[in-house]
């Protein structure tokens, strides 16, 4: 198998995995969430502070300034 075919195969698998993750996250109730520092985008190195579901790791909101300050003071 050549490099092109291998890369094409890997991208297809990645797309399947991303689709399955999206389905699971959509069905999640997001009942428990925490403020976390995450990457803004998959290919980004810029950290951002967001509310993240503890079960499915989906970003579920943006903390306000008081929540951010509380989070940073507890770090």
PQR file of N, CA, C, O and H, with PARSE charges and radii, in Angstrom:
ATOM      1  N   UNK A   1       0.858  -1.178   0.000 -0.4000 1.5000
ATOM      2  CA  UNK A   1       0.000   0.000   0.000 -0.0000 2.0000
ATOM      3  C   UNK A   1       0.902   1.239   0.000  0.5500 1.7000
ATOM      4  O   UNK A   1       1.814   1.357   0.818 -0.5500 1.4000
ATOM      5  N   UNK A   2       0.635   2.143  -0.916 -0.4000 1.5000
ATOM      6  CA  UNK A   2       1.417   3.367  -1.002 -0.0000 2.0000
ATOM      7  C   UNK A   2       1.014   4.381   0.053  0.5500 1.7000
ATOM      8  O   UNK A   2       0.010   4.216   0.745 -0.5500 1.4000
ATOM      9  H   UNK A   2      -0.107   2.047  -1.581  0.4000 1.0000
ATOM     10  N   UNK A   3       1.801   5.417   0.162 -0.4000 1.5000
ATOM     11  CA  UNK A   3       1.536   6.471   1.151 -0.0000 2.0000
ATOM     12  C   UNK A   3       0.177   7.114   0.905  0.5500 1.7000
ATOM     13  O   UNK A   3      -0.576   7.341   1.852 -0.5500 1.4000
ATOM     14  H   UNK A   3       2.617   5.552  -0.401  0.4000 1.0000
ATOM     15  N   UNK A   4      -0.148   7.411  -0.353 -0.4000 1.5000
ATOM     16  CA  UNK A   4      -1.417   8.062  -0.658 -0.0000 2.0000
ATOM     17  C   UNK A   4      -2.599   7.213  -0.207  0.5500 1.7000
ATOM     18  O   UNK A   4      -3.542   7.725   0.398 -0.5500 1.4000
ATOM     19  H   UNK A   4       0.464   7.227  -1.122  0.4000 1.0000
ATOM     20  N   UNK A   5      -2.548   5.902  -0.503 -0.4000 1.5000
ATOM     21  CA  UNK A   5      -3.644   5.016  -0.106 -0.0000 2.0000
ATOM     22  C   UNK A   5      -3.731   4.902   1.422  0.5500 1.7000
ATOM     23  O   UNK A   5      -4.825   4.866   1.984 -0.5500 1.4000
ATOM     24  H   UNK A   5      -1.783   5.487  -0.994  0.4000 1.0000
ATOM     25  N   UNK A   6      -2.587   4.847   2.077 -0.4000 1.5000
ATOM     26  CA  UNK A   6      -2.569   4.749   3.541 -0.0000 2.0000
ATOM     27  C   UNK A   6      -3.174   6.002   4.167  0.5500 1.7000
ATOM     28  O   UNK A   6      -3.981   5.915   5.092 -0.5500 1.4000
ATOM     29  H   UNK A   6      -1.698   4.876   1.620  0.4000 1.0000
ATOM     30  N   UNK A   7      -2.775   7.174   3.653 -0.4000 1.5000
ATOM     31  CA  UNK A   7      -3.309   8.439   4.176 -0.0000 2.0000
ATOM     32  C   UNK A   7      -4.802   8.528   3.910  0.5500 1.7000
ATOM     33  O   UNK A   7      -5.563   8.942   4.785 -0.5500 1.4000
ATOM     34  H   UNK A   7      -2.119   7.245   2.901  0.4000 1.0000
ATOM     35  N   UNK A   8      -5.229   8.147   2.718 -0.4000 1.5000
ATOM     36  CA  UNK A   8      -6.659   8.163   2.385 -0.0000 2.0000
ATOM     37  C   UNK A   8      -7.433   7.249   3.330  0.5500 1.7000
ATOM     38  O   UNK A   8      -8.511   7.608   3.805 -0.5500 1.4000
ATOM     39  H   UNK A   8      -4.612   7.811   2.008  0.4000 1.0000
ATOM     40  N   UNK A   9      -6.886   6.077   3.597 -0.4000 1.5000
ATOM     41  CA  UNK A   9      -7.526   5.129   4.513 -0.0000 2.0000
ATOM     42  C   UNK A   9      -7.618   5.702   5.928  0.5500 1.7000
ATOM     43  O   UNK A   9      -8.652   5.579   6.584 -0.5500 1.4000
ATOM     44  H   UNK A   9      -6.011   5.786   3.211  0.4000 1.0000
ATOM     45  N   UNK A  10      -6.544   6.324   6.391 -0.4000 1.5000
ATOM     46  CA  UNK A  10      -6.540   6.910   7.734 -0.0000 2.0000
ATOM     47  C   UNK A  10      -7.539   8.053   7.852  0.5500 1.7000
ATOM     48  O   UNK A  10      -8.242   8.161   8.857 -0.5500 1.4000
ATOM     49  H   UNK A  10      -5.704   6.424   5.858  0.4000 1.0000
ATOM     50  N   UNK A  11      -7.609   8.910   6.828 -0.4000 1.5000
ATOM     51  CA  UNK A  11      -8.592   9.997   6.846 -0.0000 2.0000
ATOM     52  C   UNK A  11     -10.016   9.453   6.872  0.5500 1.7000
ATOM     53  O   UNK A  11     -10.878  10.019   7.544 -0.5500 1.4000
ATOM     54  H   UNK A  11      -7.039   8.822   6.012  0.4000 1.0000
ATOM     55  N   UNK A  12     -10.275   8.368   6.152 -0.4000 1.5000
ATOM     56  CA  UNK A  12     -11.608   7.755   6.159 -0.0000 2.0000
ATOM     57  C   UNK A  12     -11.944   7.228   7.554  0.5500 1.7000
ATOM     58  O   UNK A  12     -13.060   7.414   8.038 -0.5500 1.4000
ATOM     59  H   UNK A  12      -9.574   7.909   5.606  0.4000 1.0000
ATOM     60  N   UNK A  13     -10.972   6.566   8.202 -0.4000 1.5000
ATOM     61  CA  UNK A  13     -11.189   6.069   9.572 -0.0000 2.0000
ATOM     62  C   UNK A  13     -11.423   7.218  10.539  0.5500 1.7000
ATOM     63  O   UNK A  13     -12.289   7.139  11.411 -0.5500 1.4000
ATOM     64  H   UNK A  13     -10.065   6.415   7.809  0.4000 1.0000
ATOM     65  N   UNK A  14     -10.637   8.301  10.380 -0.4000 1.5000
ATOM     66  CA  UNK A  14     -10.796   9.475  11.242 -0.0000 2.0000
ATOM     67  C   UNK A  14     -12.191  10.069  11.080  0.5500 1.7000
ATOM     68  O   UNK A  14     -12.826  10.455  12.062 -0.5500 1.4000
ATOM     69  H   UNK A  14      -9.934   8.365   9.672  0.4000 1.0000
ATOM     70  N   UNK A  15     -12.660  10.138   9.851 -0.4000 1.5000
ATOM     71  CA  UNK A  15     -14.001  10.681   9.596 -0.0000 2.0000
ATOM     72  C   UNK A  15     -15.071   9.813  10.260  0.5500 1.7000
ATOM     73  O   UNK A  15     -16.033  10.338  10.821 -0.5500 1.4000
ATOM     74  H   UNK A  15     -12.144   9.824   9.054  0.4000 1.0000
ATOM     75  N   UNK A  16     -14.908   8.476  10.200 -0.4000 1.5000
ATOM     76  CA  UNK A  16     -15.850   7.571  10.868 -0.0000 2.0000
ATOM     77  C   UNK A  16     -15.842   7.788  12.372  0.5500 1.7000
ATOM     78  O   UNK A  16     -16.900   7.833  12.998 -0.5500 1.4000
ATOM     79  H   UNK A  16     -14.127   8.050   9.745  0.4000 1.0000
ATOM     80  N   UNK A  17     -14.658   7.923  12.956 -0.4000 1.5000
ATOM     81  CA  UNK A  17     -14.527   8.137  14.400 -0.0000 2.0000
ATOM     82  C   UNK A  17     -15.148   9.472  14.798  0.5500 1.7000
ATOM     83  O   UNK A  17     -15.884   9.541  15.782 -0.5500 1.4000
ATOM     84  H   UNK A  17     -13.798   7.887  12.447  0.4000 1.0000
ATOM     85  N   UNK A  18     -14.859  10.533  14.046 -0.4000 1.5000
ATOM     86  CA  UNK A  18     -15.440  11.850  14.337 -0.0000 2.0000
ATOM     87  C   UNK A  18     -16.966  11.802  14.282  0.5500 1.7000
ATOM     88  O   UNK A  18     -17.644  12.426  15.099 -0.5500 1.4000
ATOM     89  H   UNK A  18     -14.261  10.477  13.247  0.4000 1.0000
ATOM     90  N   UNK A  19     -17.499  11.056  13.314 -0.4000 1.5000
ATOM     91  CA  UNK A  19     -18.952  10.925  13.175 -0.0000 2.0000
ATOM     92  C   UNK A  19     -19.542  10.195  14.385  0.5500 1.7000
ATOM     93  O   UNK A  19     -20.582  10.596  14.908 -0.5500 1.4000
ATOM     94  H   UNK A  19     -16.948  10.549  12.651  0.4000 1.0000
ATOM     95  N   UNK A  20     -18.876   9.122  14.829 -0.4000 1.5000
ATOM     96  CA  UNK A  20     -19.352   8.370  15.985 -0.0000 2.0000
ATOM     97  C   UNK A  20     -19.291   9.217  17.261  0.5500 1.7000
ATOM     98  O   UNK A  20     -20.203   9.169  18.086 -0.5500 1.4000
ATOM     99  H   UNK A  20     -18.032   8.797  14.404  0.4000 1.0000
ATOM    100  N   UNK A  21     -18.219   9.986  17.417 -0.4000 1.5000
ATOM    101  CA  UNK A  21     -18.100  10.881  18.570 -0.0000 2.0000
ATOM    102  C   UNK A  21     -19.229  11.902  18.564  0.5500 1.7000
ATOM    103  O   UNK A  21     -19.837  12.161  19.603 -0.5500 1.4000
ATOM    104  H   UNK A  21     -17.478  10.025  16.747  0.4000 1.0000
ATOM    105  N   UNK A  22     -19.513  12.479  17.407 -0.4000 1.5000
ATOM    106  CA  UNK A  22     -20.590  13.481  17.300 -0.0000 2.0000
ATOM    107  C   UNK A  22     -21.940  12.877  17.688  0.5500 1.7000
ATOM    108  O   UNK A  22     -22.737  13.531  18.361 -0.5500 1.4000
ATOM    109  H   UNK A  22     -19.019  12.269  16.563  0.4000 1.0000
ATOM    110  N   UNK A  23     -22.201  11.649  17.276 -0.4000 1.5000
ATOM    111  CA  UNK A  23     -23.461  10.984  17.624 -0.0000 2.0000
ATOM    112  C   UNK A  23     -23.552  10.767  19.126  0.5500 1.7000
ATOM    113  O   UNK A  23     -24.591  11.024  19.734 -0.5500 1.4000
ATOM    114  H   UNK A  23     -21.554  11.118  16.729  0.4000 1.0000
ATOM    115  N   UNK A  24     -22.455  10.290  19.730 -0.4000 1.5000
ATOM    116  CA  UNK A  24     -22.447  10.059  21.177 -0.0000 2.0000
ATOM    117  C   UNK A  24     -22.603  11.366  21.947  0.5500 1.7000
ATOM    118  O   UNK A  24     -23.339  11.416  22.932 -0.5500 1.4000
ATOM    119  H   UNK A  24     -21.611  10.081  19.236  0.4000 1.0000
ATOM    120  N   UNK A  25     -21.924  12.419  21.514 -0.4000 1.5000
ATOM    121  CA  UNK A  25     -22.031  13.710  22.196 -0.0000 2.0000
ATOM    122  C   UNK A  25     -23.432  14.292  22.067  0.5500 1.7000
ATOM    123  O   UNK A  25     -23.930  14.923  22.999 -0.5500 1.4000
ATOM    124  H   UNK A  25     -21.326  12.378  20.714  0.4000 1.0000
ATOM    125  N   UNK A  26     -24.065  14.085  20.927 -0.4000 1.5000
ATOM    126  CA  UNK A  26     -25.422  14.602  20.729 -0.0000 2.0000
ATOM    127  C   UNK A  26     -26.423  13.892  21.642  0.5500 1.7000
ATOM    128  O   UNK A  26     -27.402  14.497  22.079 -0.5500 1.4000
ATOM    129  H   UNK A  26     -23.660  13.572  20.170  0.4000 1.0000
ATOM    130  N   UNK A  27     -26.182  12.610  21.929 -0.4000 1.5000
ATOM    131  CA  UNK A  27     -27.104  11.854  22.773 -0.0000 2.0000
ATOM    132  C   UNK A  27     -26.832  12.047  24.270  0.5500 1.7000
ATOM    133  O   UNK A  27     -27.648  11.651  25.102 -0.5500 1.4000
ATOM    134  H   UNK A  27     -25.387  12.119  21.573  0.4000 1.0000
ATOM    135  N   UNK A  28     -25.697  12.649  24.613 -0.4000 1.5000
ATOM    136  CA  UNK A  28     -25.332  12.861  26.011 -0.0000 2.0000
ATOM    137  C   UNK A  28     -26.228  13.935  26.647  0.5500 1.7000
ATOM    138  O   UNK A  28     -26.608  14.901  25.986 -0.5500 1.4000
ATOM    139  H   UNK A  28     -25.034  12.971  23.937  0.4000 1.0000
ATOM    140  N   UNK A  29     -26.557  13.760  27.915 -0.4000 1.5000
ATOM    141  CA  UNK A  29     -27.390  14.729  28.641 -0.0000 2.0000
ATOM    142  C   UNK A  29     -26.574  15.892  29.204  0.5500 1.7000
ATOM    143  O   UNK A  29     -27.153  16.889  29.635 -0.5500 1.4000
ATOM    144  H   UNK A  29     -26.248  12.975  28.452  0.4000 1.0000
ATOM    145  N   UNK A  30     -25.254  15.790  29.209 -0.4000 1.5000
ATOM    146  CA  UNK A  30     -24.350  16.825  29.735 -0.0000 2.0000
ATOM    147  C   UNK A  30     -24.745  17.246  31.149  0.5500 1.7000
ATOM    148  O   UNK A  30     -24.796  18.434  31.467 -0.5500 1.4000
ATOM    149  H   UNK A  30     -24.783  14.980  28.859  0.4000 1.0000
ATOM    150  N   UNK A  31     -25.022  16.248  31.991 -0.4000 1.5000
ATOM    151  CA  UNK A  31     -25.498  16.534  33.345 -0.0000 2.0000
ATOM    152  C   UNK A  31     -24.390  16.991  34.295  0.5500 1.7000
ATOM    153  O   UNK A  31     -24.669  17.678  35.277 -0.5500 1.4000
ATOM    154  H   UNK A  31     -24.980  15.283  31.732  0.4000 1.0000
ATOM    155  N   UNK A  32     -23.151  16.624  34.021 -0.4000 1.5000
ATOM    156  CA  UNK A  32     -22.035  17.059  34.867 -0.0000 2.0000
ATOM    157  C   UNK A  32     -21.021  17.767  33.985  0.5500 1.7000
ATOM    158  O   UNK A  32     -20.575  17.233  32.969 -0.5500 1.4000
ATOM    159  H   UNK A  32     -22.924  16.065  33.223  0.4000 1.0000
ATOM    160  N   UNK A  33     -20.665  18.978  34.393 -0.4000 1.5000
ATOM    161  CA  UNK A  33     -19.707  19.744  33.596 -0.0000 2.0000
ATOM    162  C   UNK A  33     -18.684  20.409  34.507  0.5500 1.7000
ATOM    163  O   UNK A  33     -18.939  20.647  35.688 -0.5500 1.4000
ATOM    164  H   UNK A  33     -21.027  19.411  35.218  0.4000 1.0000
ATOM    165  N   UNK A  34     -17.541  20.700  33.942 -0.4000 1.5000
ATOM    166  CA  UNK A  34     -16.455  21.341  34.668 -0.0000 2.0000
ATOM    167  C   UNK A  34     -15.825  22.399  33.784  0.5500 1.7000
ATOM    168  O   UNK A  34     -15.902  22.330  32.557 -0.5500 1.4000
ATOM    169  H   UNK A  34     -17.334  20.507  32.983  0.4000 1.0000
ATOM    170  N   UNK A  35     -15.205  23.374  34.419 -0.4000 1.5000
ATOM    171  CA  UNK A  35     -14.431  24.355  33.678 -0.0000 2.0000
ATOM    172  C   UNK A  35     -13.051  23.758  33.442  0.5500 1.7000
ATOM    173  O   UNK A  35     -12.399  23.287  34.374 -0.5500 1.4000
ATOM    174  H   UNK A  35     -15.143  23.429  35.415  0.4000 1.0000
ATOM    175  N   UNK A  36     -12.611  23.783  32.188 -0.4000 1.5000
ATOM    176  CA  UNK A  36     -11.316  23.204  31.834 -0.0000 2.0000
ATOM    177  C   UNK A  36     -10.589  24.111  30.848  0.5500 1.7000
ATOM    178  O   UNK A  36     -11.195  24.920  30.145 -0.5500 1.4000
ATOM    179  H   UNK A  36     -13.140  24.166  31.431  0.4000 1.0000
ATOM    180  N   UNK A  37      -9.286  23.950  30.822 -0.4000 1.5000
ATOM    181  CA  UNK A  37      -8.469  24.608  29.807 -0.0000 2.0000
ATOM    182  C   UNK A  37      -8.289  23.609  28.675  0.5500 1.7000
ATOM    183  O   UNK A  37      -7.767  22.513  28.880 -0.5500 1.4000
ATOM    184  H   UNK A  37      -8.793  23.293  31.393  0.4000 1.0000
ATOM    185  N   UNK A  38      -8.725  23.993  27.479 -0.4000 1.5000
ATOM    186  CA  UNK A  38      -8.637  23.111  26.317 -0.0000 2.0000
ATOM    187  C   UNK A  38      -8.013  23.858  25.151  0.5500 1.7000
ATOM    188  O   UNK A  38      -7.838  25.075  25.209 -0.5500 1.4000
ATOM    189  H   UNK A  38      -9.149  24.884  27.313  0.4000 1.0000
ATOM    190  N   UNK A  39      -7.681  23.136  24.097 -0.4000 1.5000
ATOM    191  CA  UNK A  39      -7.221  23.787  22.868 -0.0000 2.0000
ATOM    192  C   UNK A  39      -8.420  24.348  22.144  0.5500 1.7000
ATOM    193  O   UNK A  39      -9.478  23.720  22.105 -0.5500 1.4000
ATOM    194  H   UNK A  39      -7.824  22.147  24.050  0.4000 1.0000
ATOM    195  N   UNK A  40      -8.261  25.541  21.563 -0.4000 1.5000
ATOM    196  CA  UNK A  40      -9.375  26.188  20.872 -0.0000 2.0000
ATOM    197  C   UNK A  40      -9.850  25.366  19.678  0.5500 1.7000
ATOM    198  O   UNK A  40     -11.054  25.245  19.451 -0.5500 1.4000
ATOM    199  H   UNK A  40      -7.402  26.051  21.594  0.4000 1.0000
ATOM    200  N   UNK A  41      -8.929  24.807  18.923 -0.4000 1.5000
ATOM    201  CA  UNK A  41      -9.233  23.958  17.773 -0.0000 2.0000
ATOM    202  C   UNK A  41      -8.302  22.755  17.824  0.5500 1.7000
ATOM    203  O   UNK A  41      -7.289  22.776  18.523 -0.5500 1.4000
ATOM    204  H   UNK A  41      -7.951  24.905  19.107  0.4000 1.0000
ATOM    205  N   UNK A  42      -8.642  21.722  17.095 -0.4000 1.5000
ATOM    206  CA  UNK A  42      -7.828  20.505  17.086 -0.0000 2.0000
ATOM    207  C   UNK A  42      -6.394  20.806  16.680  0.5500 1.7000
ATOM    208  O   UNK A  42      -5.460  20.255  17.263 -0.5500 1.4000
ATOM    209  H   UNK A  42      -9.465  21.704  16.527  0.4000 1.0000
ATOM    210  N   UNK A  43      -6.208  21.662  15.700 -0.4000 1.5000
ATOM    211  CA  UNK A  43      -4.860  21.960  15.216 -0.0000 2.0000
ATOM    212  C   UNK A  43      -4.278  23.228  15.818  0.5500 1.7000
ATOM    213  O   UNK A  43      -3.316  23.786  15.288 -0.5500 1.4000
ATOM    214  H   UNK A  43      -6.967  22.109  15.227  0.4000 1.0000
ATOM    215  N   UNK A  44      -4.852  23.683  16.917 -0.4000 1.5000
ATOM    216  CA  UNK A  44      -4.424  24.928  17.547 -0.0000 2.0000
ATOM    217  C   UNK A  44      -3.595  24.655  18.798  0.5500 1.7000
ATOM    218  O   UNK A  44      -3.757  23.631  19.462 -0.5500 1.4000
ATOM    219  H   UNK A  44      -5.632  23.230  17.347  0.4000 1.0000
ATOM    220  N   UNK A  45      -2.716  25.584  19.097 -0.4000 1.5000
ATOM    221  CA  UNK A  45      -1.978  25.506  20.356 -0.0000 2.0000
ATOM    222  C   UNK A  45      -2.465  26.567  21.336  0.5500 1.7000
ATOM    223  O   UNK A  45      -1.922  26.695  22.433 -0.5500 1.4000
ATOM    224  H   UNK A  45      -2.584  26.415  18.558  0.4000 1.0000
ATOM    225  N   UNK A  46      -3.485  27.326  20.946 -0.4000 1.5000
ATOM    226  CA  UNK A  46      -4.027  28.381  21.804 -0.0000 2.0000
ATOM    227  C   UNK A  46      -4.977  27.788  22.838  0.5500 1.7000
ATOM    228  O   UNK A  46      -5.993  27.196  22.473 -0.5500 1.4000
ATOM    229  H   UNK A  46      -3.926  27.221  20.055  0.4000 1.0000
ATOM    230  N   UNK A  47      -4.663  27.937  24.122 -0.4000 1.5000
ATOM    231  CA  UNK A  47      -5.563  27.423  25.152 -0.0000 2.0000
ATOM    232  C   UNK A  47      -6.729  28.381  25.406  0.5500 1.7000
ATOM    233  O   UNK A  47      -6.576  29.600  25.345 -0.5500 1.4000
ATOM    234  H   UNK A  47      -3.838  28.418  24.419  0.4000 1.0000
ATOM    235  N   UNK A  48      -7.889  27.803  25.690 -0.4000 1.5000
ATOM    236  CA  UNK A  48      -9.078  28.578  26.049 -0.0000 2.0000
ATOM    237  C   UNK A  48      -9.721  27.916  27.263  0.5500 1.7000
ATOM    238  O   UNK A  48      -9.487  26.737  27.530 -0.5500 1.4000
ATOM    239  H   UNK A  48      -8.013  26.812  25.739  0.4000 1.0000
ATOM    240  N   UNK A  49     -10.520  28.665  27.986 -0.4000 1.5000
ATOM    241  CA  UNK A  49     -11.221  28.145  29.166 -0.0000 2.0000
ATOM    242  C   UNK A  49     -12.696  27.996  28.791  0.5500 1.7000
ATOM    243  O   UNK A  49     -13.338  28.956  28.364 -0.5500 1.4000
ATOM    244  H   UNK A  49     -10.710  29.622  27.769  0.4000 1.0000
ATOM    245  N   UNK A  50     -13.222  26.786  28.955 -0.4000 1.5000
ATOM    246  CA  UNK A  50     -14.600  26.491  28.572 -0.0000 2.0000
ATOM    247  C   UNK A  50     -15.247  25.548  29.579  0.5500 1.7000
ATOM    248  O   UNK A  50     -14.562  24.846  30.322 -0.5500 1.4000
ATOM    249  H   UNK A  50     -12.701  26.006  29.302  0.4000 1.0000
ATOM    250  N   UNK A  51     -16.593  25.546  29.590 -0.4000 1.5000
ATOM    251  CA  UNK A  51     -17.334  24.518  30.301 -0.0000 2.0000
ATOM    252  C   UNK A  51     -17.313  23.282  29.413  0.5500 1.7000
ATOM    253  O   UNK A  51     -17.637  23.364  28.228 -0.5500 1.4000
ATOM    254  H   UNK A  51     -17.150  26.117  28.987  0.4000 1.0000
ATOM    255  N   UNK A  52     -16.932  22.127  29.981 -0.4000 1.5000
ATOM    256  CA  UNK A  52     -16.819  20.887  29.219 -0.0000 2.0000
ATOM    257  C   UNK A  52     -17.585  19.791  29.949  0.5500 1.7000
ATOM    258  O   UNK A  52     -17.486  19.660  31.170 -0.5500 1.4000
ATOM    259  H   UNK A  52     -16.669  22.061  30.943  0.4000 1.0000
ATOM    260  N   UNK A  53     -18.343  19.011  29.198 -0.4000 1.5000
ATOM    261  CA  UNK A  53     -19.082  17.889  29.778 -0.0000 2.0000
ATOM    262  C   UNK A  53     -18.085  16.844  30.286  0.5500 1.7000
ATOM    263  O   UNK A  53     -17.156  16.460  29.576 -0.5500 1.4000
ATOM    264  H   UNK A  53     -18.422  19.117  28.207  0.4000 1.0000
ATOM    265  N   UNK A  54     -18.292  16.391  31.521 -0.4000 1.5000
ATOM    266  CA  UNK A  54     -17.404  15.389  32.112 -0.0000 2.0000
ATOM    267  C   UNK A  54     -17.582  14.007  31.486  0.5500 1.7000
ATOM    268  O   UNK A  54     -16.671  13.182  31.551 -0.5500 1.4000
ATOM    269  H   UNK A  54     -19.046  16.703  32.098  0.4000 1.0000
ATOM    270  N   UNK A  55     -18.729  13.747  30.890 -0.4000 1.5000
ATOM    271  CA  UNK A  55     -19.009  12.431  30.315 -0.0000 2.0000
ATOM    272  C   UNK A  55     -18.494  12.296  28.885  0.5500 1.7000
ATOM    273  O   UNK A  55     -17.853  11.299  28.551 -0.5500 1.4000
ATOM    274  H   UNK A  55     -19.469  14.417  30.838  0.4000 1.0000
ATOM    275  N   UNK A  56     -18.768  13.294  28.034 -0.4000 1.5000
ATOM    276  CA  UNK A  56     -18.480  13.147  26.602 -0.0000 2.0000
ATOM    277  C   UNK A  56     -17.416  14.117  26.089  0.5500 1.7000
ATOM    278  O   UNK A  56     -17.060  14.067  24.912 -0.5500 1.4000
ATOM    279  H   UNK A  56     -19.288  14.103  28.305  0.4000 1.0000
ATOM    280  N   UNK A  57     -16.911  14.985  26.939 -0.4000 1.5000
ATOM    281  CA  UNK A  57     -15.857  15.957  26.597 -0.0000 2.0000
ATOM    282  C   UNK A  57     -16.279  17.007  25.571  0.5500 1.7000
ATOM    283  O   UNK A  57     -15.428  17.614  24.921 -0.5500 1.4000
ATOM    284  H   UNK A  57     -17.200  15.025  27.895  0.4000 1.0000
ATOM    285  N   UNK A  58     -17.561  17.221  25.424 -0.4000 1.5000
ATOM    286  CA  UNK A  58     -18.053  18.246  24.504 -0.0000 2.0000
ATOM    287  C   UNK A  58     -18.032  19.610  25.190  0.5500 1.7000
ATOM    288  O   UNK A  58     -18.375  19.716  26.368 -0.5500 1.4000
ATOM    289  H   UNK A  58     -18.252  16.728  25.952  0.4000 1.0000
ATOM    290  N   UNK A  59     -17.634  20.649  24.463 -0.4000 1.5000
ATOM    291  CA  UNK A  59     -17.710  22.007  24.990 -0.0000 2.0000
ATOM    292  C   UNK A  59     -19.190  22.374  25.072  0.5500 1.7000
ATOM    293  O   UNK A  59     -19.908  22.313  24.074 -0.5500 1.4000
ATOM    294  H   UNK A  59     -17.355  20.562  23.506  0.4000 1.0000
ATOM    295  N   UNK A  60     -19.645  22.758  26.281 -0.4000 1.5000
ATOM    296  CA  UNK A  60     -21.063  23.034  26.477 -0.0000 2.0000
ATOM    297  C   UNK A  60     -21.340  24.474  26.888  0.5500 1.7000
ATOM    298  O   UNK A  60     -22.495  24.836  27.115 -0.5500 1.4000
ATOM    299  H   UNK A  60     -19.061  22.808  27.092  0.4000 1.0000
ATOM    300  N   UNK A  61     -20.306  25.300  26.988 -0.4000 1.5000
ATOM    301  CA  UNK A  61     -20.565  26.682  27.342 -0.0000 2.0000
ATOM    302  C   UNK A  61     -19.303  27.479  27.588  0.5500 1.7000
ATOM    303  O   UNK A  61     -18.186  26.963  27.562 -0.5500 1.4000
ATOM    304  H   UNK A  61     -19.368  25.006  26.804  0.4000 1.0000
ATOM    305  N   UNK A  62     -19.528  28.753  27.829 -0.4000 1.5000
ATOM    306  CA  UNK A  62     -18.463  29.705  28.092 -0.0000 2.0000
ATOM    307  C   UNK A  62     -18.628  30.244  29.511  0.5500 1.7000
ATOM    308  O   UNK A  62     -19.678  30.793  29.844 -0.5500 1.4000
ATOM    309  H   UNK A  62     -20.436  29.173  27.851  0.4000 1.0000
ATOM    310  N   UNK A  63     -17.604  30.093  30.347 -0.4000 1.5000
ATOM    311  CA  UNK A  63     -17.715  30.615  31.712 -0.0000 2.0000
ATOM    312  C   UNK A  63     -17.670  32.141  31.711  0.5500 1.7000
ATOM    313  O   UNK A  63     -17.035  32.759  30.856 -0.5500 1.4000
ATOM    314  H   UNK A  63     -16.751  29.647  30.077  0.4000 1.0000
ATOM    315  N   UNK A  64     -18.357  32.735  32.686 -0.4000 1.5000
ATOM    316  CA  UNK A  64     -18.285  34.187  32.803 -0.0000 2.0000
ATOM    317  C   UNK A  64     -16.993  34.573  33.534  0.5500 1.7000
ATOM    318  O   UNK A  64     -16.252  33.702  33.990 -0.5500 1.4000
ATOM    319  H   UNK A  64     -18.873  32.233  33.380  0.4000 1.0000
ATOM    320  N   UNK A  65     -16.733  35.841  33.640 -0.4000 1.5000
ATOM    321  CA  UNK A  65     -15.468  36.319  34.204 -0.0000 2.0000
ATOM    322  C   UNK A  65     -15.282  35.864  35.654  0.5500 1.7000
ATOM    323  O   UNK A  65     -14.167  35.532  36.058 -0.5500 1.4000
ATOM    324  H   UNK A  65     -17.335  36.549  33.269  0.4000 1.0000
ATOM    325  N   UNK A  66     -16.368  35.846  36.443 -0.4000 1.5000
ATOM    326  CA  UNK A  66     -16.268  35.393  37.832 -0.0000 2.0000
ATOM    327  C   UNK A  66     -15.922  33.901  37.909  0.5500 1.7000
ATOM    328  O   UNK A  66     -15.122  33.487  38.748 -0.5500 1.4000
ATOM    329  H   UNK A  66     -17.274  36.116  36.116  0.4000 1.0000
ATOM    330  N   UNK A  67     -16.526  33.103  37.034 -0.4000 1.5000
ATOM    331  CA  UNK A  67     -16.230  31.667  37.004 -0.0000 2.0000
ATOM    332  C   UNK A  67     -14.780  31.425  36.569  0.5500 1.7000
ATOM    333  O   UNK A  67     -14.108  30.544  37.104 -0.5500 1.4000
ATOM    334  H   UNK A  67     -17.176  33.439  36.352  0.4000 1.0000
ATOM    335  N   UNK A  68     -14.307  32.203  35.608 -0.4000 1.5000
ATOM    336  CA  UNK A  68     -12.915  32.077  35.157 -0.0000 2.0000
ATOM    337  C   UNK A  68     -11.956  32.436  36.278  0.5500 1.7000
ATOM    338  O   UNK A  68     -10.985  31.720  36.523 -0.5500 1.4000
ATOM    339  H   UNK A  68     -14.852  32.919  35.173  0.4000 1.0000
ATOM    340  N   UNK A  69     -12.225  33.548  36.963 -0.4000 1.5000
ATOM    341  CA  UNK A  69     -11.361  33.951  38.075 -0.0000 2.0000
ATOM    342  C   UNK A  69     -11.341  32.911  39.182  0.5500 1.7000
ATOM    343  O   UNK A  69     -10.281  32.623  39.737 -0.5500 1.4000
ATOM    344  H   UNK A  69     -13.014  34.130  36.764  0.4000 1.0000
ATOM    345  N   UNK A  70     -12.497  32.343  39.514 -0.4000 1.5000
ATOM    346  CA  UNK A  70     -12.573  31.280  40.523 -0.0000 2.0000
ATOM    347  C   UNK A  70     -11.785  30.064  40.094  0.5500 1.7000
ATOM    348  O   UNK A  70     -11.071  29.467  40.900 -0.5500 1.4000
ATOM    349  H   UNK A  70     -13.358  32.578  39.064  0.4000 1.0000
ATOM    350  N   UNK A  71     -11.906  29.693  38.838 -0.4000 1.5000
ATOM    351  CA  UNK A  71     -11.171  28.547  38.312 -0.0000 2.0000
ATOM    352  C   UNK A  71      -9.673  28.782  38.385  0.5500 1.7000
ATOM    353  O   UNK A  71      -8.925  27.917  38.841 -0.5500 1.4000
ATOM    354  H   UNK A  71     -12.486  30.178  38.184  0.4000 1.0000
ATOM    355  N   UNK A  72      -9.236  29.947  37.939 -0.4000 1.5000
ATOM    356  CA  UNK A  72      -7.797  30.260  37.932 -0.0000 2.0000
ATOM    357  C   UNK A  72      -7.221  30.361  39.334  0.5500 1.7000
ATOM    358  O   UNK A  72      -6.057  30.018  39.546 -0.5500 1.4000
ATOM    359  H   UNK A  72      -9.843  30.650  37.568  0.4000 1.0000
ATOM    360  N   UNK A  73      -8.022  30.831  40.310 -0.4000 1.5000
ATOM    361  CA  UNK A  73      -7.544  30.928  41.689 -0.0000 2.0000
ATOM    362  C   UNK A  73      -7.429  29.558  42.355  0.5500 1.7000
ATOM    363  O   UNK A  73      -6.675  29.398  43.315 -0.5500 1.4000
ATOM    364  H   UNK A  73      -8.967  31.110  40.137  0.4000 1.0000
ATOM    365  N   UNK A  74      -8.162  28.579  41.857 -0.4000 1.5000
ATOM    366  CA  UNK A  74      -8.105  27.227  42.421 -0.0000 2.0000
ATOM    367  C   UNK A  74      -7.070  26.349  41.740  0.5500 1.7000
ATOM    368  O   UNK A  74      -6.816  25.235  42.197 -0.5500 1.4000
ATOM    369  H   UNK A  74      -8.774  28.709  41.077  0.4000 1.0000
ATOM    370  N   UNK A  75      -6.484  26.811  40.688 -0.4000 1.5000
ATOM    371  CA  UNK A  75      -5.492  26.019  39.940 -0.0000 2.0000
ATOM    372  C   UNK A  75      -4.250  25.817  40.737  0.5500 1.7000
ATOM    373  O   UNK A  75      -3.311  25.175  40.266 -0.5500 1.4000
ATOM    374  H   UNK A  75      -6.691  27.717  40.317  0.4000 1.0000
TER
END
